[in-house]
Amino acid sequence: MKNWFLCFLLCLIFVVSAFSQNSNLVLEKDVKPHKEIDEIYKSFSLGYKELNVEMVTNLYTEDANYLASGNKITDGKAKIRENFGSFFESVKKNGNTMNIQFRILQREVDKKLGYEVGVYTLTTFKDGKPVGIGQGKFFVVTKKIGKKWYFRFDGYSNIEPDKK
């Protein structure tokens, strides 16, 4: 009886731990996990939380295209770095922090290319309290270079936030 309870307890801890680690990435029921691509989203979320430009831009290929809503196409990792750099500096200057979450609605992956369609939720905080929330839909193409996956194309547009 003790062994069964211990096994149950360890499984419960594992499930809770796995759920809490993935709270910034939710896969819809028909979307299969992909360890390496899921890691891109987790690193992206951490980069936003830490306002770390290098962490975010290192998730893109050198020739990536960033298709921000209402802006011209940003070509290449260096320009993407500038884009995130000015954005993160603005957030820091205002004394804010952020959290970004992703919900993947569709995913298709083969050996070297993949795509995801989903919704992101970006929450802005001031002194630990939420002061703004935004959502958008996105479409990304991921590409495997060597043994690592990167964003090759990243496009999004804003949508009205879900009412909770």
Summary of the structure (lengths in Angstrom):
residues: 164
radius of gyration: 17.6
end to end distance: 42.6
largest distance: 64.1
contacts: 440
relative contact order: 0.16
helix: 35%
strand: 43%
